[in-house]
């Protein structure tokens, strides 16, 4: 089979050209704001926006907002003055606040970005929706499944736009790869392996020891679920996306193996999520070895997809002809001298499976940054939120994708803490059209 390669630049342009009834917009309905008709409407208006939480991720969003023409940042909010001062230097025209409730009282603000520690995502998001604001909330949604459900229900009642920071849903290489998988190009899915490895202590420098929990909130259970809520939600979402269903059960182990420095969250996790029919998705994360980086590997009976690398492989690789093998080796300067005499030449590398890129220019990363990565879909996700805030139309299925990945991460955390198999509770299941 031949796959026509596409670049990031042309991916969304071509999608806009096909209009609202095109295949991409049918398969990925949350991309509707990228259509040509939506672009015309959005270009006529700007959205006034506030950023609540101006730490590293909030400032990352502020940097990306500079490239979005239809947005004006009018307010910044943080209860930690040094971060607020840094953000104000990036947006000198914006008013600054220490209390998010003052931001929500401003009628001129139409949308807010919530980039705070995880434990206050639910209260700020729900308050903002009830105040009539459109909301972009960073992932994960919350610290408990009940809070995730409360956020989802508040969104459904509000009639407002809600985006959750699952940027893979807007990363062109992931969109292209999912299309290929769902078209059956690699055959039937038989297994999923996901992992995210780093080698750092995940700590931020402290101006004063009494700020330990405020600055390093990710290390304490009161504020964070650690590796599961900060990393795993991204990759669990990819597995559900590929399978078009959610796992039935999860089990696993979590431990403090290396960073025994007073933190409360695990620095090593290993889980198995089991789907109906027996397909299993494994998730592994350690932060004391970075060699393998991060990846979502989809194993199918006819091939394999590596989403982050943007590469796919067929199970059976046909050896190239002798002359093509020879030319290839000469071009890559593997041999200094090549003899044309003797028996037919078939080196052991003739069937090496180097795979194919899903796009002609793929941007990937090793997962080392704790802030964000260029060209990982974050810019497209943020631009889509600003566009949806102008039109007032929520992105179909996007919140549901984020909801299930958040809840599954929390159920995995529960399985590790209680050392038992957890079945997905019926009370936390919500309707989702993309699931079979």
C-alpha positions in Angstrom: 0.0 0.0 0.0 1.2 3.5 -0.7 0.5 6.4 1.7 0.6 10.0 0.4 2.7 12.0 2.8 1.5 15.4 4.0 3.1 18.2 6.0 1.9 20.0 9.1 1.5 23.2 7.0 -0.8 21.6 4.4 -2.7 19.3 6.8 -5.1 21.9 8.2 -5.1 23.9 5.0 -6.4 20.9 3.0 -8.8 20.1 5.8 -10.3 23.5 5.5 -10.6 23.1 1.8 -12.7 20.0 2.1 -15.3 21.8 4.2 -17.6 20.7 7.0 -18.7 17.5 5.2 -15.2 16.2 4.5 -13.9 12.9 5.8 -11.5 14.5 8.3 -14.2 16.6 9.9 -16.4 13.5 10.1 -13.7 11.4 11.8 -12.5 14.2 14.1 -15.5 16.5 14.7 -13.6 18.7 17.2 -11.7 20.1 14.2 -14.8 21.8 12.8 -13.4 25.3 13.5 -10.6 24.6 11.0 -13.1 24.5 8.1 -13.1 27.3 5.6 -16.6 28.6 6.6 -15.6 28.8 10.2 -12.4 30.7 9.4 -14.4 33.4 7.6 -16.7 33.9 10.6 -13.8 33.9 13.1 -11.7 36.5 11.2 -14.3 39.2 11.9 -14.0 39.1 15.7 -11.6 38.9 18.6 -12.0 37.1 21.9 -11.1 38.8 25.2 -9.3 36.3 27.4 -7.8 35.9 30.9 -5.1 33.5 32.0 -5.6 32.1 35.5 -2.3 30.5 36.6 0.8 32.1 35.3 3.5 29.5 36.1 5.5 27.7 33.5 2.6 26.3 31.6 0.6 29.5 31.8 3.5 31.4 30.3 3.9 28.8 27.6 0.3 29.5 26.6 0.9 33.2 26.7 3.8 32.7 24.3 1.6 30.7 21.9 -1.2 33.3 22.2 1.1 35.9 20.6 0.7 34.1 17.3 -3.1 33.9 17.4 -4.6 37.0 15.7 -8.2 36.8 17.0 -7.4 37.0 20.8 -6.6 39.8 23.2 -5.3 38.9 26.7 -6.9 41.4 29.0 -6.3 39.8 32.5 -3.7 37.7 34.3 -4.3 36.0 37.7 -2.0 34.2 40.1 -1.7 34.1 43.9 2.1 33.7 43.6 3.4 37.2 42.9 6.7 36.3 41.1 4.9 34.3 38.4 2.3 37.1 38.0 5.1 39.6 37.5 6.8 37.5 34.9 3.5 37.1 33.0 2.7 40.8 33.2 6.0 41.5 31.5 4.8 39.4 28.6 1.4 41.1 28.5 1.9 44.7 29.9 -1.6 45.8 28.8 -3.3 43.1 30.9 -4.8 43.8 34.4 -3.4 41.6 37.1 -5.2 39.9 39.9 -4.5 37.6 42.9 -8.1 36.2 43.2 -9.6 34.4 40.2 -13.1 35.4 41.4 -12.3 39.0 40.5 -11.5 38.0 37.0 -14.8 36.1 36.6 -16.7 39.3 37.7 -15.5 41.2 34.6 -18.2 41.1 32.0 -15.8 42.1 29.2 -13.8 38.8 29.6 -15.3 36.1 27.4 -12.9 33.2 27.9 -10.3 32.0 30.5 -7.4 29.6 30.5 -6.9 27.6 33.7 -3.3 26.6 34.1 -3.2 26.2 37.9 -2.2 23.2 40.0 -4.5 20.3 39.4 -6.4 20.4 42.8 -8.2 23.7 41.9 -9.1 22.8 38.3 -12.6 21.8 39.2 -13.6 24.8 41.3 -12.2 27.4 39.0 -13.5 25.7 35.8 -17.0 25.2 37.3 -17.1 28.8 38.6 -16.0 30.1 35.3 -18.6 28.2 33.3 -21.3 29.3 35.7 -20.1 32.9 35.3 -20.7 32.5 31.5 -17.1 32.2 30.4 -15.7 29.8 27.9 -12.9 27.7 29.5 -9.7 26.1 28.5 -8.5 23.9 31.4 -5.2 22.1 31.4 -5.2 18.4 31.8 -5.8 16.4 33.9 -9.4 17.5 34.7 -9.3 16.8 38.4 -8.0 14.7 41.3 -11.0 12.4 41.6 -13.4 10.8 39.1 -16.3 12.5 40.9 -14.7 15.9 40.3 -14.2 15.0 36.7 -17.8 14.1 36.3 -18.9 17.4 38.1 -16.8 19.4 35.6 -18.3 17.5 32.7 -21.9 18.0 33.9 -21.3 21.7 34.6 -20.0 22.0 31.0 -23.1 20.3 29.6 -25.4 22.6 31.6 -23.6 25.8 30.7 -23.9 25.9 27.0 -20.4 27.3 26.9 -17.2 26.0 25.3 -14.8 23.8 27.3 -11.4 22.6 26.1 -9.1 20.3 28.1 -5.3 20.3 27.3 -5.1 17.1 25.3 -3.0 18.5 22.4 -2.5 15.1 20.6 -6.1 15.6 19.3 -4.7 18.5 17.3 -1.3 17.1 16.4 -1.4 16.4 12.6 0.9 13.4 12.8 -1.5 11.8 15.4 -4.5 12.6 13.2 -2.9 11.2 10.2 -1.8 8.0 12.0 -5.3 7.5 13.6 -6.9 7.7 10.1 -4.5 5.0 8.8 -5.3 2.8 11.8 -9.0 3.2 11.6 -8.9 2.5 7.8 -7.4 -0.9 8.6 -4.1 -0.2 7.0 -2.2 -2.1 9.7 -4.8 -4.8 10.3 -6.5 -5.6 13.6 -5.2 -4.0 16.9 -3.8 -6.7 19.2 -1.9 -4.7 21.8 -0.8 -1.2 22.9 2.4 -0.2 24.6 2.7 3.3 26.0 5.5 4.8 28.1 7.1 8.1 29.2 10.6 8.1 30.7 12.6 11.0 32.1 15.6 11.4 34.3 15.1 14.3 36.6 13.8 15.0 40.1 10.8 17.0 38.8 11.6 19.7 41.3 11.6 23.5 40.8 14.0 25.8 42.6 12.7 27.4 45.8 13.1 31.0 46.8 12.2 29.9 50.4 11.8 26.5 52.1 8.2 27.4 53.2 7.2 27.5 49.5 8.0 23.8 48.9 4.4 22.6 48.5 3.4 25.7 46.5 6.2 25.4 44.0 6.6 21.7 43.9 2.9 20.8 44.1 3.2 18.0 41.6 5.1 15.9 44.2 2.3 15.9 46.8 -1.0 14.0 46.8 -3.0 16.9 48.1 -2.4 18.7 44.8 -1.4 16.0 42.2 -1.7 12.4 41.1 2.0 12.5 40.0 2.9 10.6 36.9 -0.6 9.5 36.2 -2.3 12.9 36.1 0.7 14.9 34.7 1.8 12.5 32.0 -0.3 9.3 31.5 -3.5 11.1 30.5 -2.0 12.1 27.2 -1.1 8.5 26.3 -4.2 6.8 27.7 -6.2 9.0 25.4 -4.3 7.8 22.4 -5.1 4.1 23.3 -8.8 4.9 23.6 -8.8 6.9 20.4 -7.3 4.0 18.5 -9.6 1.4 20.1 -12.8 3.4 19.9 -13.6 2.2 23.4 -12.5 2.5 27.0 -10.8 -0.3 29.0 -12.9 -2.4 31.3 -10.3 -3.0 34.0 -6.9 -1.7 35.2 -4.3 -3.1 37.6 -0.7 -2.1 38.3 2.1 -1.2 40.7 3.4 2.1 41.8 6.5 2.7 43.9 9.1 5.2 45.1 12.2 3.6 43.7 14.8 6.3 43.3 13.7 9.9 44.3 13.3 9.2 48.1 13.3 12.9 49.0 10.1 13.4 50.9 7.7 13.4 47.9 4.4 11.5 48.2 3.8 10.5 44.6 5.3 7.5 42.8 8.4 7.9 40.7 7.8 4.5 39.0 4.5 3.2 37.7 3.5 0.1 35.6 -0.1 -0.6 34.7 -2.2 -2.9 32.5 -5.5 -1.6 31.1 -7.7 -4.4 29.6 -10.2 -3.8 26.9 -13.2 -6.0 26.0 -11.9 -8.9 23.8 -8.6 -9.1 25.6 -6.6 -6.3 24.0 -4.3 -4.8 26.7 -2.7 -1.4 26.9 0.4 -1.1 29.1 1.6 2.1 30.6 5.0 2.6 32.2 6.7 5.7 33.5 9.9 6.2 35.5 11.8 9.5 36.1 15.2 8.0 36.8 16.1 6.9 33.2 15.4 8.7 30.0 16.9 6.4 27.4 13.6 5.3 25.7 11.9 8.7 26.0 8.1 8.5 25.3 6.0 6.6 22.7 2.6 5.1 22.0 3.1 1.8 20.1 0.1 0.3 18.5 0.6 -3.4 17.7 -1.5 -4.8 14.9 -1.5 -8.2 13.1 -0.2 -6.6 9.9 1.9 -3.7 11.2 2.9 -1.3 14.0 2.3 2.4 14.5 4.6 4.6 16.5 2.6 7.7 17.1 5.1 10.1 18.6 7.7 9.3 16.0 5.1 9.5 13.3 6.2 6.2 11.8 4.5 2.9 10.8 5.9 -0.5 9.9 4.5 -3.5 8.1 5.0 -7.0 9.5 6.4 -8.5 6.3 9.2 -6.6 4.6 10.1 -7.7 1.1 13.8 -7.8 0.4 15.0 -5.3 -2.2 16.5 -6.5 -5.5 20.2 -7.1 -5.4 21.1 -4.1 -7.5 18.9 -1.8 -5.3 20.5 -3.1 -2.2 23.9 -2.4 -3.7 23.0 1.1 -4.8 21.5 1.9 -1.3 24.6 0.7 0.5 26.9 2.8 -1.8 24.7 5.9 -1.4 25.0 5.6 2.4 28.7 4.9 2.3 28.5 1.7 4.2 31.2 0.1 2.1 34.5 1.6 1.0 34.8 -1.0 -1.8 32.1 -3.1 -3.4 32.8 -6.1 -5.6 30.5 -6.9 -8.5 31.9 -10.4 -8.9 30.8 -13.6 -7.2 27.3 -15.1 -6.2 24.1 -13.0 -5.9 24.5 -10.5 -3.1 22.0 -10.4 -0.3 23.3 -9.0 3.0 21.7 -9.6 6.3 20.4 -6.1 6.3 18.3 -6.6 3.2 15.0 -7.1 5.2 15.7 -4.5 7.9 12.4 -2.8 8.7 13.0 1.0 8.7 9.4 1.9 8.4 7.7 4.9 6.8 6.8 8.3 8.0 3.1 9.2 8.2 4.0 12.7 7.0 6.7 14.2 4.9 7.9 16.4 7.8 7.4 14.9 11.2 8.2 16.8 14.4 8.6 14.7 17.5 10.3 15.1 20.9 11.8 12.9 23.6 9.4 13.9 26.4 12.1 15.5 28.6 10.6 19.0 28.9 8.2 19.6 31.8 6.6 22.7 30.2 5.8 21.9 26.6 7.1 21.2 23.1 7.1 23.0 19.8 4.8 21.5 17.1 3.1 19.0 19.5 -0.4 20.2 18.7 -0.6 22.7 21.6 -0.6 25.8 19.3 -3.4 24.3 17.2 -5.4 23.3 20.3 -5.1 26.8 21.7 -6.0 28.5 18.4 -9.0 26.2 18.1 -10.2 27.2 21.6 -9.9 30.9 20.8 -11.9 30.3 17.6 -14.6 28.3 19.4 -14.8 31.1 22.0 -15.6 33.5 19.2 -18.3 31.3 17.7 -19.6 30.0 21.0 -19.8 26.5 19.6 -18.2 23.7 21.7 -15.9 21.2 19.9 -17.8 17.9 19.6 -16.3 14.9 21.4 -13.2 16.8 22.7 -14.3 17.0 26.3 -15.3 13.4 26.3 -11.9 12.2 25.1 -10.3 14.2 27.9 -12.8 13.1 30.5 -12.1 9.4 29.9 -8.4 9.7 29.8 -8.5 11.7 33.1 -10.8 9.2 34.8 -8.7 6.2 33.6 -5.5 7.8 35.0 -7.2 8.2 38.4 -8.5 4.6 38.3 -5.0 3.5 37.6 -3.8 5.4 40.6 -6.5 3.8 42.7 -5.5 0.3 41.4 -1.9 0.9 42.4 -2.7 2.3 45.8 -5.2 -0.4 46.7 -3.2 -3.2 45.0 -6.2 -4.7 43.3 -7.9 -4.9 39.9 -10.3 -1.9 39.4 -13.3 -2.2 37.1 -14.5 1.0 35.4 -17.5 2.1 37.5 -20.8 2.5 35.6 -21.5 5.8 37.4 -18.6 7.4 35.7 -19.5 6.4 32.1 -20.8 9.2 29.9 -22.2 9.1 26.3 -19.5 9.3 23.6 -20.4 8.9 19.9 -16.9 8.0 18.8 -16.8 4.9 20.9 -18.0 1.6 19.3 
